[in-house]
Amino acid sequence: MSWVQRRPEYVVAIVFVAAMFMNILDTTVVNVALPAMAQQFGVRATDAEWVVIGYLMSLAVWIPASGWMGDRFGTKRTFLTALALFTLASALCGLAPSLSWLVAARILQGVGGGMMAPVGTAMLFRAFPPERRANAARVLIIPTVVAPALGPVLGGFLVDTLSWHWVFLVNLPIGVAAFAFGAWALREHREPGVGRFDVAGFLLAGVGLSLLLYALSTGPVLGWGLPSVLGAAVVGALAASAFVWNELRVKNPMLKLRLLADRHFRNANLAAGFGSAGFMGVLFLMPVFLQGVRGESAFSSGLTTFPEALGVLCSSQLVGKLYPRVGPRRLIALGLSCMIACTLLLALVGLRADLWVLRLLMFATGASMAFLFISQQAATFAKVSSADTGHASAIFNTQRQVASMLGVALLATLLSARLGVDGVRPSPESFEAFRLAFIAAAVIALGGVAAGLAIRDEDAASTMRRGAPKPLSPEAAEAALP
């Protein structure tokens, strides 16, 4: 009996980590290459931003629909289709002869990327029983934390030594290998009685979320009073409100928002949302400050930010052992409180400090965030049934995407308001503006502490059972075959 038969959860973990590492790395590495793209195509930097904006808007359309699609057509088929689309689109991006071609390929890439994360997360949490969810959360840490930190470093290296085309072409061997292994080893899962596709919900979610993400992306740069930005924000908010109304009244909603009526699921998502907003805000501020105010190179900036990923990886081993004994409530509150303390240290004493002091603070920030990441990923789905896991995963990924963008947008707007038309440059005003922005990131994370303290450990009891995992019976192993 091969290990594929005995441990099907390992198969899901391998395919998921490879695919999501490629997906998330691609999101961050592209930002570094935007100036090179604008120069080659002879366009303005604001035009090149559509390479990022188009991708984010496409994600917003497809993330909410992914739960229904995985349940209806099967998680294996949906995930592999998304992976194939993402890989194919990466090749088209790398071969793009014009900006229009590149933006269109990025929109296609967003279709695959938008479905991969929710469907892959649902596969992972269905494969791992509740008492081993902390182990599954440690698997999720690898792509979700290491990839964003590695992106600027790898992006700078590829652009400087090869060309911007390689930030996309590097995805091809990873995508092909992950697809081949997944096609051979993954097993299929479908949910019976899925019901009709919620067309109204799909359209309202696509319009609402994509326009809101467009406004959040461009508002801090172009100004919130610009008619296109303000109009997108208003229409997006109206469409999102109509989406919520629709989902709460239809029989077969695309997203089961009623799951948020459960106190535990709601509080865990709130903790994840506030924590992600504050943390991604810090990751946004640090490179801009290092390069714009301190004059560091992109490579030096990436090396200064990267220790946060090492902190998460090191601390996650400890958190995985503490979780069954301590529970999510105290771990989430403790982790976010320590992250807030590190952020305040960056604001109050660290901005003029030696780079190694900043690296140490970033390491400590990452080590603190592991307490949130492991705990909320293990606990969030504790009371969610297998039938609702796809919908719960789509809700979880949607709120995290929106919360991250909202945190970055708020801090970018704050910087713009404080710095005015002069922008980011070495000056006392810039130092003070960044101090205020880091303090604001800490204040945002305070909401996560409050939500974490509202979690009850007894609601996550099924994920806190200790003991060695039992081997699969021959019958179960036979059922696990792809």
C-alpha positions as CSV (number, residue, x, y, z in Angstrom):
1,M,0.0,0.0,0.0
2,S,1.7,3.3,-1.1
3,W,1.8,6.4,1.0
4,V,-0.6,8.0,-1.5
5,Q,-3.2,5.5,-0.4
6,R,-2.3,5.6,3.3
7,R,-2.1,9.4,3.6
8,P,-4.3,11.1,1.0
9,E,-4.1,14.3,3.1
10,Y,-0.4,14.6,2.2
11,V,-1.2,14.5,-1.5
12,V,-3.6,17.5,-1.0
13,A,-1.0,19.3,1.0
14,I,1.8,18.9,-1.6
15,V,-0.4,20.0,-4.5
16,F,-2.0,22.8,-2.5
17,V,1.4,24.2,-1.3
18,A,3.0,24.1,-4.7
19,A,0.0,25.8,-6.4
20,M,-0.6,28.4,-3.8
21,F,3.1,29.2,-3.5
22,M,3.1,29.9,-7.2
23,N,-0.1,31.9,-7.0
24,I,0.8,34.1,-4.1
25,L,4.4,34.6,-5.2
26,D,3.2,35.8,-8.5
27,T,1.0,38.4,-6.9
28,T,3.9,40.0,-5.0
29,V,6.7,39.5,-7.6
30,V,4.8,41.4,-10.3
31,N,4.9,44.7,-8.3
32,V,8.6,44.8,-8.6
33,A,8.5,44.4,-12.4
34,L,6.0,47.1,-13.1
35,P,8.5,49.9,-13.9
36,A,10.4,47.6,-16.3
37,M,7.0,46.7,-18.0
38,A,6.1,50.4,-18.4
39,Q,9.5,51.2,-19.8
40,Q,9.4,48.4,-22.4
41,F,5.8,49.1,-23.6
42,G,6.4,52.9,-23.5
43,V,3.4,53.6,-21.2
44,R,2.9,55.6,-18.0
45,A,3.4,53.9,-14.6
46,T,-0.3,54.4,-13.9
47,D,-1.2,52.5,-17.1
48,A,1.1,49.6,-16.1
49,E,-0.8,49.4,-12.8
50,W,-3.6,47.7,-14.7
51,V,-1.4,44.6,-14.7
52,V,-2.1,44.4,-11.0
53,I,-5.6,45.9,-10.9
54,G,-7.0,43.7,-13.7
55,Y,-5.8,40.6,-11.8
56,L,-7.3,41.8,-8.5
57,M,-10.7,42.5,-10.1
58,S,-10.7,39.1,-11.7
59,L,-9.9,37.5,-8.4
60,A,-12.9,39.3,-6.9
61,V,-15.2,37.9,-9.5
62,W,-14.2,34.3,-9.1
63,I,-13.4,33.8,-5.4
64,P,-17.1,33.9,-4.3
65,A,-18.1,31.5,-7.0
66,S,-15.4,28.9,-6.3
67,G,-17.3,27.2,-3.4
68,W,-20.3,26.3,-5.6
69,M,-18.1,25.3,-8.5
70,G,-16.0,22.9,-6.4
71,D,-19.1,21.3,-4.9
72,R,-20.9,21.0,-8.2
73,F,-18.1,19.8,-10.5
74,G,-15.8,18.2,-8.0
75,T,-12.9,19.8,-6.1
76,K,-10.3,17.8,-8.0
77,R,-11.6,18.8,-11.4
78,T,-12.2,22.5,-10.4
79,F,-8.8,22.8,-8.7
80,L,-6.9,21.3,-11.6
81,T,-8.8,23.4,-14.1
82,A,-7.9,26.5,-12.1
83,L,-4.3,25.4,-11.9
84,A,-4.1,24.8,-15.7
85,L,-5.7,28.2,-16.4
86,F,-3.2,29.9,-14.1
87,T,-0.2,28.2,-15.7
88,L,-1.4,28.8,-19.2
89,A,-2.0,32.5,-18.4
90,S,1.5,32.7,-16.9
91,A,2.9,31.6,-20.3
92,L,0.7,34.1,-22.1
93,C,1.9,36.9,-19.7
94,G,5.5,36.0,-20.2
95,L,5.1,36.1,-24.0
96,A,3.0,39.3,-24.0
97,P,4.0,41.7,-26.9
98,S,1.9,44.6,-25.6
99,L,0.3,46.0,-22.4
100,S,-3.2,45.1,-23.6
101,W,-2.2,41.5,-24.2
102,L,-0.5,41.4,-20.7
103,V,-3.6,42.8,-18.9
104,A,-5.9,40.4,-20.7
105,A,-3.6,37.4,-19.8
106,R,-3.6,38.7,-16.1
107,I,-7.4,38.7,-16.1
108,L,-7.3,35.1,-17.2
109,Q,-4.7,34.4,-14.6
110,G,-7.1,35.8,-12.0
111,V,-9.8,33.3,-13.0
112,G,-7.5,30.5,-12.1
113,G,-6.0,32.2,-9.0
114,G,-9.5,33.1,-7.7
115,M,-10.6,29.5,-7.7
116,M,-7.4,27.9,-6.5
117,A,-7.3,29.3,-3.0
118,P,-10.9,28.6,-1.8
119,V,-11.1,25.2,-3.5
120,G,-7.7,24.2,-2.3
121,T,-8.4,25.3,1.3
122,A,-11.7,23.3,1.3
123,M,-9.8,20.2,0.0
124,L,-7.2,20.6,2.7
125,F,-9.6,20.9,5.6
126,R,-11.7,18.0,4.3
127,A,-8.6,15.9,4.1
128,F,-7.4,16.7,7.6
129,P,-9.7,15.6,10.5
130,P,-10.6,18.3,13.0
131,E,-8.1,17.2,15.6
132,R,-5.3,17.6,13.0
133,R,-6.4,21.0,11.7
134,A,-3.5,22.7,13.4
135,N,-1.2,20.6,11.3
136,A,-3.1,21.6,8.2
137,A,-2.7,25.3,9.3
138,R,1.0,24.8,9.4
139,V,0.9,23.6,5.8
140,L,-1.0,26.8,4.8
141,I,1.7,28.9,6.4
142,I,4.3,28.0,3.8
143,P,2.6,29.6,0.8
144,T,0.7,32.4,2.5
145,V,3.7,33.8,4.5
146,V,6.9,32.8,2.7
147,A,5.7,33.7,-0.8
148,P,4.8,37.4,-0.1
149,A,8.1,37.9,1.7
150,L,10.1,36.2,-1.0
151,G,8.4,38.0,-3.9
152,P,10.2,41.3,-3.8
153,V,13.6,39.6,-3.4
154,L,13.0,37.2,-6.3
155,G,11.3,39.8,-8.4
156,G,14.3,42.2,-8.1
157,F,16.7,39.4,-8.9
158,L,14.8,38.2,-12.1
159,V,14.2,41.7,-13.4
160,D,17.8,42.8,-12.8
161,T,19.5,39.6,-14.2
162,L,17.1,38.4,-16.8
163,S,13.9,40.4,-17.7
164,W,10.4,41.0,-16.4
165,H,9.1,38.2,-18.6
166,W,10.6,35.7,-16.2
167,V,8.5,36.7,-13.3
168,F,5.7,34.8,-15.1
169,L,7.7,32.2,-17.0
170,V,9.1,30.9,-13.7
171,N,5.6,29.6,-12.9
172,L,5.6,27.1,-15.7
173,P,7.6,24.2,-14.3
174,I,5.9,24.5,-10.9
175,G,2.4,24.6,-12.5
176,V,3.1,21.7,-14.8
177,A,4.6,19.5,-12.1
178,A,1.8,20.3,-9.6
179,F,-0.9,19.6,-12.3
180,A,0.7,16.2,-13.3
181,F,1.0,15.0,-9.7
182,G,-2.5,16.2,-8.8
183,A,-4.1,14.6,-11.8
184,W,-2.5,11.3,-10.8
185,A,-2.9,11.3,-7.0
186,L,-5.8,13.6,-5.9
187,R,-9.2,12.1,-5.2
188,E,-12.5,13.6,-6.3
189,H,-15.1,15.1,-4.0
190,R,-18.5,16.3,-4.9
191,E,-21.4,17.5,-2.7
192,P,-24.9,16.1,-3.5
193,G,-27.8,18.5,-3.9
194,V,-25.8,21.6,-4.7
195,G,-28.7,23.3,-6.5
196,R,-28.8,25.8,-9.3
197,F,-26.1,28.3,-9.9
198,D,-26.9,31.7,-8.3
199,V,-26.6,33.9,-11.4
200,A,-27.8,37.0,-9.6
201,G,-25.4,36.5,-6.7
202,F,-22.5,35.9,-9.2
203,L,-23.1,39.1,-11.1
204,L,-23.7,41.2,-8.0
205,A,-20.6,39.8,-6.2
206,G,-18.5,40.3,-9.4
207,V,-19.6,43.9,-9.9
208,G,-19.5,44.8,-6.2
209,L,-16.2,43.3,-5.2
210,S,-14.3,44.1,-8.3
211,L,-15.3,47.8,-8.2
212,L,-14.6,48.0,-4.5
213,L,-11.1,46.5,-5.1
214,Y,-10.6,48.9,-8.0
215,A,-11.4,51.9,-5.8
216,L,-9.2,50.6,-2.9
217,S,-6.3,50.1,-5.4
218,T,-6.6,53.5,-7.2
219,G,-8.1,55.8,-4.5
220,P,-4.9,56.3,-2.5
221,V,-3.0,57.1,-5.8
222,L,-5.4,59.0,-7.9
223,G,-7.5,60.6,-5.1
224,W,-10.8,59.5,-3.7
225,G,-12.5,62.5,-5.2
226,L,-11.8,61.5,-8.7
227,P,-15.2,60.7,-10.4
228,S,-14.0,57.3,-11.7
229,V,-12.8,56.3,-8.2
230,L,-15.7,57.7,-6.3
231,G,-18.2,56.2,-8.8
232,A,-16.6,52.8,-8.5
233,A,-16.7,53.0,-4.7
234,V,-20.4,54.0,-4.7
235,V,-21.6,51.5,-7.3
236,G,-19.4,48.7,-5.7
237,A,-20.9,49.4,-2.3
238,L,-24.5,49.3,-3.6
239,A,-23.8,46.1,-5.6
240,A,-22.2,44.5,-2.6
241,S,-25.2,45.4,-0.4
242,A,-27.6,44.0,-3.0
243,F,-25.5,40.8,-3.0
244,V,-25.8,40.4,0.7
245,W,-29.6,40.9,0.5
246,N,-29.8,38.4,-2.4
247,E,-27.7,35.7,-0.6
248,L,-29.8,35.9,2.5
249,R,-33.1,35.3,0.7
250,V,-32.5,32.8,-2.1
251,K,-32.8,29.1,-1.5
252,N,-29.4,28.1,-3.0
253,P,-27.1,31.1,-2.5
254,M,-23.7,31.2,-4.2
255,L,-22.2,32.1,-0.8
256,K,-24.0,30.9,2.4
257,L,-23.6,34.1,4.3
258,R,-25.9,32.6,6.9
259,L,-22.8,30.7,8.1
260,L,-21.7,34.0,9.6
261,A,-24.7,33.8,12.0
262,D,-22.6,31.2,13.9
263,R,-20.8,33.1,16.6
264,H,-17.6,31.1,16.4
265,F,-17.2,31.3,12.6
266,R,-18.0,35.0,12.6
267,N,-15.5,35.9,15.4
268,A,-12.8,33.8,13.8
269,N,-13.3,35.6,10.5
270,L,-13.3,39.0,12.2
271,A,-10.0,38.2,13.9
272,A,-8.5,37.0,10.6
273,G,-9.8,40.1,8.8
274,F,-8.4,42.7,11.3
275,G,-5.2,40.8,11.7
276,S,-4.6,40.5,8.0
277,A,-5.4,44.2,7.4
278,G,-2.9,45.3,10.1
279,F,-0.2,42.9,9.0
280,M,-0.5,43.5,5.3
281,G,-0.4,47.2,6.1
282,V,2.9,46.8,7.8
283,L,4.3,44.8,4.9
284,F,3.1,47.6,2.5
285,L,4.6,50.4,4.6
286,M,8.0,48.9,5.2
287,P,9.3,48.6,1.6
288,V,7.9,52.1,0.7
289,F,9.6,53.6,3.8
290,L,12.9,51.8,3.2
291,Q,13.2,52.8,-0.5
292,G,11.4,56.1,-0.5
293,V,12.6,57.7,2.8
294,R,15.8,55.8,3.7
295,G,17.0,55.3,0.1
296,E,17.6,51.6,0.3
297,S,17.7,49.5,-2.8
298,A,14.9,47.1,-3.7
299,F,17.0,44.1,-2.9
300,S,18.1,45.5,0.5
301,S,14.5,46.4,1.2
302,G,13.4,42.9,0.4
303,L,16.1,41.4,2.7
304,T,15.0,43.7,5.5
305,T,11.3,42.6,5.2
306,F,11.9,38.9,4.6
307,P,12.8,38.0,8.2
308,E,9.0,38.2,9.0
309,A,8.5,35.0,7.0
310,L,11.4,33.3,9.0
311,G,9.7,34.4,12.2
312,V,6.4,32.9,11.2
313,L,8.0,29.6,10.2
314,C,10.0,29.3,13.4
315,S,7.1,30.3,15.7
316,S,4.5,28.1,13.9
317,Q,6.3,25.0,15.2
318,L,5.7,26.2,18.8
319,V,2.1,27.3,18.1
320,G,1.2,24.0,16.6
321,K,2.2,22.3,19.8
322,L,0.6,24.8,22.1
323,Y,-2.7,25.0,20.2
324,P,-4.3,21.7,21.6
325,R,-3.4,22.7,25.1
326,V,-4.1,26.5,25.1
327,G,-6.8,26.9,22.5
328,P,-7.4,29.7,19.9
329,R,-8.7,32.4,22.1
330,R,-5.6,33.2,24.1
331,L,-3.2,32.4,21.3
332,I,-4.9,34.8,18.9
333,A,-5.1,37.6,21.5
334,L,-1.5,37.1,22.5
335,G,-0.1,36.9,19.0
336,L,-1.9,40.1,17.8
337,S,-1.0,41.9,21.0
338,C,2.7,41.1,20.4
339,M,2.4,42.1,16.8
340,I,0.9,45.5,17.9
341,A,3.9,45.9,20.3
342,C,6.4,45.2,17.5
343,T,4.6,47.7,15.2
344,L,4.6,50.4,17.8
345,L,8.3,49.8,18.3
346,L,8.8,50.3,14.5
347,A,6.9,53.5,14.8
348,L,8.4,54.9,17.9
349,V,12.0,53.8,17.9
350,G,12.8,51.8,14.8
351,L,12.4,53.9,11.7
352,R,15.8,55.6,12.1
353,A,17.5,52.4,13.5
354,D,20.1,50.2,12.0
355,L,18.8,47.7,9.3
356,W,19.5,44.8,11.6
357,V,17.3,46.3,14.3
358,L,14.5,46.6,11.7
359,R,15.1,43.0,10.6
360,L,14.9,41.8,14.2
361,L,11.6,43.7,14.7
362,M,10.2,42.2,11.4
363,F,11.3,38.7,12.6
364,A,9.4,39.3,15.9
365,T,6.4,40.6,14.0
366,G,6.2,37.4,11.9
367,A,6.8,35.2,15.0
368,S,3.8,37.0,16.7
369,M,1.5,36.6,13.6
370,A,2.1,32.8,13.6
371,F,-0.1,32.7,16.7
372,L,-3.0,34.2,14.7
373,F,-2.3,32.3,11.5
374,I,-2.1,28.8,12.9
375,S,-4.9,29.3,15.5
376,Q,-7.5,31.0,13.2
377,Q,-6.9,28.6,10.3
378,A,-7.3,25.6,12.6
379,A,-10.3,27.0,14.5
380,T,-12.3,28.8,11.9
381,F,-13.8,25.6,10.3
382,A,-14.3,23.8,13.6
383,K,-18.1,23.9,13.5
384,V,-18.5,23.9,9.7
385,S,-19.8,20.7,8.2
386,S,-18.2,19.0,5.2
387,A,-21.1,20.1,3.0
388,D,-20.6,23.7,3.9
389,T,-16.8,23.7,3.8
390,G,-16.6,24.9,0.2
391,H,-18.8,27.9,1.0
392,A,-17.0,28.6,4.3
393,S,-13.7,28.6,2.5
394,A,-14.9,31.0,-0.1
395,I,-16.2,33.4,2.6
396,F,-12.9,33.1,4.5
397,N,-10.8,33.9,1.4
398,T,-13.1,36.7,0.2
399,Q,-13.0,38.5,3.5
400,R,-9.2,38.1,3.9
401,Q,-8.7,39.5,0.4
402,V,-10.9,42.5,1.0
403,A,-9.5,43.1,4.5
404,S,-6.0,43.1,3.2
405,M,-6.7,45.5,0.4
406,L,-8.7,47.7,2.9
407,G,-5.8,47.9,5.3
408,V,-3.3,48.8,2.6
409,A,-5.7,51.4,1.1
410,L,-6.4,53.1,4.5
411,L,-2.7,53.4,5.3
412,A,-1.8,54.6,1.7
413,T,-4.5,57.2,2.0
414,L,-3.2,58.3,5.4
415,L,0.3,58.7,3.9
416,S,-1.0,60.7,0.9
417,A,-3.0,63.0,3.2
418,R,0.1,63.7,5.4
419,L,2.7,64.0,2.6
420,G,0.6,65.9,0.1
421,V,1.9,66.5,-3.4
422,D,5.6,66.2,-2.5
423,G,5.2,62.4,-2.0
424,V,7.6,60.1,-0.3
425,R,11.0,61.6,0.2
426,P,13.7,61.9,2.9
427,S,12.4,64.6,5.3
428,P,11.2,65.0,8.9
429,E,7.6,65.2,7.5
430,S,8.0,61.8,5.8
431,F,9.4,60.2,9.0
432,E,6.4,61.5,11.0
433,A,3.9,60.4,8.4
434,F,5.2,56.9,8.5
435,R,5.3,56.9,12.3
436,L,1.6,57.8,12.2
437,A,0.9,55.1,9.6
438,F,2.6,52.4,11.6
439,I,0.6,53.4,14.7
440,A,-2.6,53.2,12.6
441,A,-1.7,49.7,11.5
442,A,-1.4,48.8,15.2
443,V,-4.8,50.3,15.9
444,I,-6.4,48.3,13.1
445,A,-4.9,45.1,14.6
446,L,-6.6,45.9,17.9
447,G,-9.9,44.9,16.4
448,G,-8.4,41.4,15.9
449,V,-7.5,41.2,19.6
450,A,-11.1,42.1,20.5
451,A,-12.5,39.5,18.1
452,G,-10.0,36.9,19.3
453,L,-11.1,37.4,22.9
454,A,-14.7,36.9,21.8
455,I,-13.9,33.3,20.6
456,R,-14.8,30.5,23.0
457,D,-12.3,27.6,23.1
458,E,-15.1,25.1,23.7
459,D,-16.5,26.0,20.2
460,A,-13.2,24.8,18.7
461,A,-12.9,21.7,21.0
462,S,-13.0,19.3,18.0
463,T,-9.7,20.8,16.7
464,M,-8.0,20.6,20.1
465,R,-8.1,16.8,20.6
466,R,-4.7,15.4,21.2
467,G,-3.2,12.1,20.2
468,A,-1.5,10.4,17.3
469,P,-3.4,10.2,14.1
470,K,-4.9,6.8,13.5
471,P,-3.8,4.9,10.3
472,L,-6.4,4.4,7.6
473,S,-8.2,1.1,7.5
474,P,-7.9,-0.9,4.3
475,E,-11.4,0.1,3.4
476,A,-10.7,3.8,3.9
477,A,-7.5,3.6,2.0
478,E,-9.3,1.9,-0.9
479,A,-11.9,4.8,-0.9
480,A,-9.0,7.3,-0.9
481,L,-7.8,6.1,-4.3
482,P,-8.1,8.7,-7.1
